[in-house]
């Protein structure tokens, strides 16, 4: 028997072949009187073999390391949460795919970005002070033209934060094309 092989035996008539089954017992080969139990044992062995292969594959994997100076710069000295846009930039440095989006630092830059990537767009405030942007009404979907974008820009920046009743004016919205990948268009 080769390493990694697990033989099984099944017979409903082990009384007729006691010597044969005694030999199986000598070499520790399990035998079953029921095909159902034999099948369950085989399934368990198959699961165990797959678990061993997964473990070998995981041990062979090399852990990801931040190699980009941009990621180090973003994370250097950070103790609080990153906003979504900054976190996605770190993920990109790890080689993890992210949505294509740009940070708008003014209403004019938002319009320029939307013209470059094309309407309709999504606008979402980026602020570490607003954890749940949808609940805070700081997200706008399906913005179809410049007028709607300007209105949406002003609206998302006027949202008060959880920690302060005053609007968070230093937030910067991100824009990305609508519909998002994998979503169904209406």
N, C-alpha and C positions, 0 to 999 in steps of 0.2 A: 504494500500500500504506500503510495506517495504522500509526502507531507501535505496536509490540507485536505485530504480525501476523507470523507466520513461515510463509510458503508452502513446501510441499514438492511434489515431482513424482515420479511413479513410472511407469516403462514398461520392459517387457522388450525393447522394439524401438527403442532409441535409434539404432541404425544406420540405420533408415528415415527418421528425422527429425533428421538431424544439425544442420540450420539452427535448428530449434526449440530443441534442447538447447544449441546455442552461445549463443543469446539468453538462456537461463536462466543459463548460466555467466557471461555479461556482467553480469548484475544480481545475481550471487551467490545464486541460488536453488538449493538442493541438489536433486539428482535421483538416484533409486536404481533399480537394475535388479531388485531383489528387493522384493516387498511386505513381507516379514518385516523387512528392514532399514529400509524406509520407516516401518513401524509402530513399530519401536524408536526411530527418530529422533523420531517424533511423541510417543511416550511420554516421551522425555527432555525434549522441549520443554514438554510439559504439566507435568512435575515441576518444571522450571525456573520456569515461570510461577507455579506454586503457591508455590515458595520465595520468589519476589519478593513475592507478596502477603503471605506470612507475615512477611517482613522489614518490609514497610510497616506492617503491623498492630502489630508489636513496637515499631517506632520511634514509633508514635502513642500507645502505652500510657504512662500516667504512672506513675512508680514510687510504691509505697505509702510513706507516711511515718507514723511514730507520731504520732498527734494527741492521744492521751489522756494526761492527766497520770498516770493509774494505771500505764501502761506505762513512762513515763519514771521514775516512782518505783521500780518493780520492777527496772529495769535500771540505775539510777543507782549507779555505783561497783562494779557486779558484775564480778568477774574469774573466778569459778568457774562451774560449771554451775548452772542453775536446776533445781529439782525439777519434775516433770511438771506439777503443779498450777499453779505459778507461770508456767511456760512457756506453758501454755494460756491463762492470763489475758493474757499479752502478745499471743498470737495473736488472741485475741478483740478486743483493742484495734486490731489491724490489720484487723479485719473478716472474719477467717477463722473459720468455724464450728467449734465445739468441742463435746464431749459435755457434757451437763448433769450437773454433779457439785458436791458440796459438801465442804468441808474439816471434818473432825470433830476437835475439839481435846480431847475427852474421851470416855469410854465413854458417858456420859449424852447428850452432843451427837450421838454416832453413832446412838444409839437414836432420838432426836428426829428426826434427818434421815431415817432409814429409815422412821419412821412417816409423815413428811410426803410422801416421794416414793414410798413403797410398796415392799413386798417382792415378789420377791426382789431383793437388792442385791449389789453387788460392793464389796469392801473392798481397798484397795491402799495400802501405806505410802508416804509422801512424804518422801524423804530424799535430799539430794544425795550422801550417803555410800554409798547402795546403788544402784549403776548398773543391775544386772540383777535387778529385783524378783522376777520369776518364779523364776529360779534360786535366789534367796535365800529362797524360800518366804515371801515377804512380800505375796502376793496371795491373796485368797479369793473364789471365785465362788459364785453361787447360794446366798447366805445367805437362808434362808427365814423366820427368826423372830428374836425378840429374844434368846433364849438363845444361839442359834448366832452372832448378831452380837457379843454380849459375849465369847464364847469366841474368836472370830476376831480381835476387837480386841486382846485380850491377846496372842494368838499373834503377830500381825504386829508388835507393838511390842517383842516379846522377841527379834526377829531380830538377831543380831550383825552389825555392819557389816564391810565388807571391810578397813577400816583399823584396826578395834578389835575385840577379842574380846568387849567389853562390849556389852550391848544399847543401841541408840540410843533413849533414852527421850524425846528431844525431837521425834521424828518425829510427823507427824499423818496419819492415814489419810484418804483420800477415799472417798466413797460415791457410787455411781451405780446406776441401775436396771438389772436383768438381765432379759431378754437385751439385750445391746448392739445398737445399730442395725445391721442388716445380718447379724446372726448368726442361725443356725437354733436355735430352741428344741428342747429334747430331749423 
